[in-house]
Amino acid sequence: GIEDLDYVDNSSDFAGGFVETVAQNIRRDQKKESTNKSPYSQVQTLSFQIYTGGAPAFIPDETTGKLKHNHECRGLNSYGLPEDSDSLQCYLGLEDSAKDVQHRLGIMTDAVNRAYDVSNKDPSVLKIFLAPEFFFRGKDGAFAFASEESEEANGACSDICHILKGLENIAAQKRFEHWLFLFGTVIGSEALPKEDTYDYQFYNFAPLFKGFDPAISKRVGKNFLVPKRYVSNIDFLTPLRHLTNRTIAMELLDDVDLSVERTLMNPHANNHKKYDNQMWAKYKDELTELGYNMIEYGWVFMGE
């Protein structure tokens, strides 16, 4: 078989299980005497390893060793506390969410190009590109789904819409005909009426694409969404406004303005243990019209 690259990290249960399933299916197809034999005899995984969690609010000074305010967190008003730590963190991102999306897409494009450079070019080898969970998050903890009223009024593509279109463009290249892309996950939120128990609904889904040559093939059967079901205790930070000891934290910070803080609430800490995936069922027909299939039960079938 093909050896993994030095920078490949298959530690993720989600990603690792997915790759194992694909590999098992390919081996199974090899054993079958069938005219539908898989065109692939081997699998190469190419993983993009980058930290996607919260950044520490305080870091050691290189000269004195004392803790100092992390400059990357300044001015973002996105501080919060993880459930498994007592160390304050912040979500990183750009204030302008549209620019943030384009910057993240640029990083992803660079990672894909580097993976292509070191990949096996044999067409009998299926290349699987894996990016980490939470890659597309935004400085407030999630990218907002645009409301129907907002879309009708602006006639524009939302941040999540731009993410998907950008990823579609990466996959739609002749050189990626024999590639499968799992582009990490997108964290999304949707505002709800104030009388609802929760202020938001929460989504965490993986965009999955089969590469293809747009000159000879269509996108049909090549775009997928894989919703995550359960909220983990590491998925979100609990924002400052919800901390019982926020006074101590605010005394240590000199740039906090709770009046403009928009950090998303932590659903797990509020006993919201599942993502609100009923939205996907509601818009399933619309997703199909947009060329996407939803993977609900762990199985995926892709067109040639």
C-alpha positions as CSV (number, residue, x, y, z in Angstrom):
1,G,0.0,0.0,0.0
2,I,0.9,3.7,-0.1
3,E,2.6,5.1,3.0
4,D,1.0,8.1,4.7
5,L,2.8,11.4,4.3
6,D,4.9,12.7,7.2
7,Y,2.4,15.4,8.0
8,V,-0.7,13.2,7.9
9,D,-2.7,13.0,11.1
10,N,-5.5,10.4,11.2
11,S,-6.2,10.7,14.9
12,S,-9.7,12.1,14.4
13,D,-12.4,9.4,15.1
14,F,-14.7,11.1,12.6
15,A,-12.1,11.3,9.8
16,G,-10.4,8.0,10.7
17,G,-13.6,6.1,10.6
18,F,-14.6,7.6,7.3
19,V,-11.3,6.7,5.7
20,E,-11.5,3.2,7.1
21,T,-15.0,2.8,5.6
22,V,-13.9,4.0,2.2
23,A,-10.9,1.6,2.2
24,Q,-13.0,-1.3,3.3
25,N,-15.5,-0.7,0.5
26,I,-12.7,-0.5,-2.0
27,R,-11.2,-3.8,-0.8
28,R,-14.6,-5.4,-0.9
29,D,-15.2,-4.2,-4.5
30,Q,-11.8,-5.6,-5.5
31,K,-13.0,-9.1,-4.4
32,K,-16.2,-8.9,-6.4
33,E,-16.5,-10.4,-9.8
34,S,-18.5,-7.6,-11.3
35,T,-18.6,-5.2,-14.3
36,N,-19.0,-2.5,-11.7
37,K,-15.6,-3.1,-10.2
38,S,-14.1,0.0,-8.5
39,P,-11.6,1.9,-10.6
40,Y,-9.4,2.3,-7.5
41,S,-7.0,-0.3,-6.2
42,Q,-5.4,1.9,-3.5
43,V,-6.1,4.8,-1.2
44,Q,-3.9,7.7,-0.2
45,T,-4.9,9.9,2.7
46,L,-3.5,13.5,2.7
47,S,-4.5,15.4,5.9
48,F,-4.2,19.1,6.5
49,Q,-3.1,19.5,10.1
50,I,-3.9,22.9,11.7
51,Y,-5.1,23.9,15.1
52,T,-8.7,25.0,15.0
53,G,-9.5,25.4,18.7
54,G,-9.7,28.6,20.8
55,A,-6.6,30.7,21.3
56,P,-5.2,31.3,24.8
57,A,-6.1,34.7,26.1
58,F,-2.8,34.9,27.9
59,I,0.6,33.6,26.7
60,P,4.1,33.6,28.3
61,D,6.3,36.5,27.5
62,E,9.4,35.2,25.7
63,T,11.7,37.5,27.8
64,T,10.3,37.5,31.3
65,G,8.3,34.3,31.2
66,K,5.3,36.1,32.8
67,L,1.9,35.8,31.3
68,K,0.8,38.6,28.9
69,H,-2.3,39.4,27.0
70,N,-2.3,37.5,23.6
71,H,-2.3,40.2,20.9
72,E,-4.3,37.9,18.6
73,C,-7.3,38.1,20.9
74,R,-7.3,41.9,21.3
75,G,-10.3,43.7,20.1
76,L,-12.3,40.7,19.1
77,N,-14.6,40.5,22.1
78,S,-14.8,36.8,21.6
79,Y,-13.5,35.5,25.0
80,G,-14.9,32.4,26.6
81,L,-14.0,29.5,28.8
82,P,-13.8,25.9,27.6
83,E,-15.6,23.3,29.7
84,D,-12.5,21.2,30.2
85,S,-10.1,24.0,31.3
86,D,-9.8,27.0,33.6
87,S,-7.8,29.0,31.0
88,L,-9.6,31.8,29.2
89,Q,-9.6,31.6,25.5
90,C,-10.8,33.5,22.5
91,Y,-12.2,32.6,19.0
92,L,-10.0,33.9,16.3
93,G,-11.2,35.5,13.1
94,L,-11.6,38.8,11.2
95,E,-14.3,41.3,12.2
96,D,-15.6,41.3,8.6
97,S,-17.0,37.8,8.3
98,A,-16.9,38.0,4.4
99,K,-13.2,38.7,4.5
100,D,-12.8,36.0,7.1
101,V,-14.4,33.4,4.8
102,Q,-12.2,34.4,1.9
103,H,-9.1,34.2,4.0
104,R,-10.0,30.7,5.3
105,L,-10.8,29.6,1.7
106,G,-7.3,30.9,0.7
107,I,-5.7,28.8,3.4
108,M,-7.6,25.7,2.4
109,T,-6.7,26.2,-1.2
110,D,-3.0,26.5,-0.3
111,A,-3.3,23.3,1.7
112,V,-5.0,21.4,-1.2
113,N,-2.3,22.6,-3.6
114,R,0.5,21.4,-1.3
115,A,-1.3,18.1,-0.9
116,Y,-1.6,17.8,-4.7
117,D,2.2,18.4,-5.2
118,V,3.1,15.4,-3.0
119,S,0.2,13.1,-4.0
120,N,0.4,10.0,-6.1
121,K,-0.7,10.8,-9.6
122,D,-1.7,7.3,-10.5
123,P,-5.5,7.3,-11.5
124,S,-6.0,3.9,-9.8
125,V,-5.2,5.6,-6.4
126,L,-8.1,7.4,-4.7
127,K,-6.7,10.5,-3.0
128,I,-8.6,11.5,0.2
129,F,-8.0,15.0,1.5
130,L,-8.9,15.6,5.1
131,A,-9.1,18.9,7.0
132,P,-9.8,19.3,10.7
133,E,-13.2,19.9,12.4
134,F,-14.1,23.5,13.2
135,F,-11.9,25.0,10.4
136,F,-14.8,27.2,9.3
137,R,-16.0,28.8,12.5
138,G,-15.7,32.6,12.6
139,K,-14.8,35.0,15.4
140,D,-18.2,34.8,17.2
141,G,-18.1,31.0,17.4
142,A,-20.1,30.3,14.2
143,F,-21.1,31.7,10.9
144,A,-24.7,32.8,10.8
145,F,-27.2,31.3,8.4
146,A,-28.9,34.2,6.5
147,S,-32.6,34.4,7.2
148,E,-35.0,34.1,4.2
149,E,-36.0,37.7,4.7
150,S,-32.3,38.8,4.6
151,E,-31.6,36.8,1.5
152,E,-34.7,38.2,-0.3
153,A,-33.8,41.7,0.7
154,N,-30.1,41.5,-0.2
155,G,-30.2,39.0,-3.0
156,A,-26.8,38.0,-1.8
157,C,-24.9,34.8,-1.0
158,S,-24.4,34.4,2.8
159,D,-21.1,33.5,4.4
160,I,-22.0,29.8,4.5
161,C,-23.1,30.0,0.9
162,H,-19.7,31.5,-0.1
163,I,-17.9,28.8,1.9
164,L,-19.7,26.1,-0.1
165,K,-19.2,27.8,-3.5
166,G,-15.5,28.3,-2.7
167,L,-15.1,24.6,-1.9
168,E,-17.0,23.6,-5.0
169,N,-14.6,25.5,-7.1
170,I,-11.6,23.8,-5.5
171,A,-13.0,20.3,-6.3
172,A,-14.2,21.2,-9.9
173,Q,-10.8,20.8,-11.5
174,K,-9.5,18.1,-14.0
175,R,-6.5,17.4,-11.8
176,F,-8.8,16.3,-8.9
177,E,-10.9,13.7,-10.9
178,H,-9.6,11.0,-8.5
179,W,-9.9,12.9,-5.3
180,L,-12.3,13.0,-2.4
181,F,-12.4,16.1,-0.2
182,L,-13.6,16.2,3.4
183,F,-13.1,20.0,4.1
184,G,-13.3,19.9,7.9
185,T,-16.6,21.2,9.3
186,V,-18.6,24.4,9.2
187,I,-20.0,25.7,12.4
188,G,-23.3,27.5,11.7
189,S,-26.0,29.3,13.8
190,E,-29.4,30.6,13.2
191,A,-31.1,33.2,15.3
192,L,-34.5,32.3,16.8
193,P,-37.4,34.4,18.2
194,K,-36.7,35.7,21.7
195,E,-39.5,33.7,23.2
196,D,-37.7,30.5,22.3
197,T,-35.9,28.5,25.0
198,Y,-32.7,29.1,23.1
199,D,-31.5,32.2,21.2
200,Y,-30.0,30.2,18.4
201,Q,-30.1,26.9,16.7
202,F,-26.7,25.2,16.1
203,Y,-25.2,23.3,13.2
204,N,-21.9,21.5,12.6
205,F,-21.5,19.9,9.3
206,A,-18.8,18.5,7.0
207,P,-18.8,19.5,3.3
208,L,-17.8,16.5,1.3
209,F,-16.9,16.7,-2.4
210,K,-15.8,14.3,-5.2
211,G,-13.4,16.0,-7.6
212,F,-14.3,16.1,-11.3
213,D,-13.4,17.6,-14.6
214,P,-16.1,20.2,-15.4
215,A,-15.3,20.0,-19.1
216,I,-16.6,16.4,-19.3
217,S,-18.7,15.8,-16.2
218,K,-21.4,17.5,-14.2
219,R,-21.5,18.2,-10.5
220,V,-24.5,15.8,-10.0
221,G,-23.7,13.1,-7.3
222,K,-20.5,14.8,-6.2
223,N,-21.6,17.3,-3.5
224,F,-22.5,16.1,0.0
225,L,-23.2,17.4,3.5
226,V,-22.5,15.3,6.6
227,P,-24.2,16.8,9.7
228,K,-22.7,16.1,13.1
229,R,-25.3,14.9,15.6
230,Y,-24.1,15.4,19.1
231,V,-22.6,18.6,20.7
232,S,-19.3,17.8,22.5
233,N,-18.0,19.7,25.5
234,I,-15.1,20.9,23.4
235,D,-17.3,22.3,20.6
236,F,-17.9,25.8,22.1
237,L,-16.6,28.3,24.6
238,T,-18.8,29.6,27.3
239,P,-18.8,33.4,26.7
240,L,-17.8,35.9,29.4
241,R,-21.4,37.2,29.9
242,H,-22.4,33.7,31.0
243,L,-19.5,33.1,33.5
244,T,-20.3,33.4,37.2
245,N,-16.7,34.6,37.8
246,R,-16.5,37.0,34.8
247,T,-15.4,39.9,37.1
248,I,-12.1,38.3,37.8
249,A,-11.6,37.6,34.0
250,M,-12.5,41.1,33.1
251,E,-10.1,42.6,35.6
252,L,-7.3,40.8,33.7
253,L,-8.4,42.0,30.3
254,D,-8.3,45.6,29.2
255,D,-10.1,45.3,25.9
256,V,-13.5,43.8,26.8
257,D,-16.7,45.5,25.9
258,L,-19.7,43.3,26.8
259,S,-22.0,45.7,25.1
260,V,-20.7,44.7,21.7
261,E,-19.9,41.0,22.5
262,R,-21.7,38.7,20.1
263,T,-20.0,35.4,21.1
264,L,-22.4,32.5,20.6
265,M,-23.7,30.8,23.7
266,N,-22.4,27.4,24.6
267,P,-25.2,25.0,23.8
268,H,-23.5,22.0,25.6
269,A,-23.2,24.0,28.9
270,N,-26.9,24.8,28.6
271,N,-27.9,21.1,28.2
272,H,-28.4,21.5,24.5
273,K,-26.7,18.1,23.7
274,K,-27.7,17.6,20.1
275,Y,-27.2,19.8,17.0
276,D,-30.5,21.1,15.5
277,N,-30.3,18.8,12.5
278,Q,-34.1,19.0,11.8
279,M,-33.2,22.0,9.7
280,W,-31.5,19.7,7.2
281,A,-34.6,17.6,6.8
282,K,-36.7,20.7,6.4
283,Y,-34.6,21.9,3.5
284,K,-33.7,18.5,2.0
285,D,-35.5,19.2,-1.2
286,E,-33.9,22.6,-1.5
287,L,-30.5,21.1,-0.9
288,T,-31.2,18.6,-3.7
289,E,-32.1,21.4,-6.1
290,L,-28.8,23.0,-5.2
291,G,-26.9,19.8,-6.1
292,Y,-26.3,18.6,-2.6
293,N,-27.0,15.2,-1.0
294,M,-27.2,14.8,2.8
295,I,-25.5,11.8,4.3
296,E,-27.8,10.8,7.2
297,Y,-26.8,7.2,8.0
298,G,-23.1,6.9,7.3
299,W,-23.4,5.7,3.6
300,V,-22.2,7.6,0.6
301,F,-22.6,6.8,-3.1
302,M,-20.8,8.9,-5.6
303,G,-21.2,9.3,-9.4
304,E,-18.4,8.6,-11.8
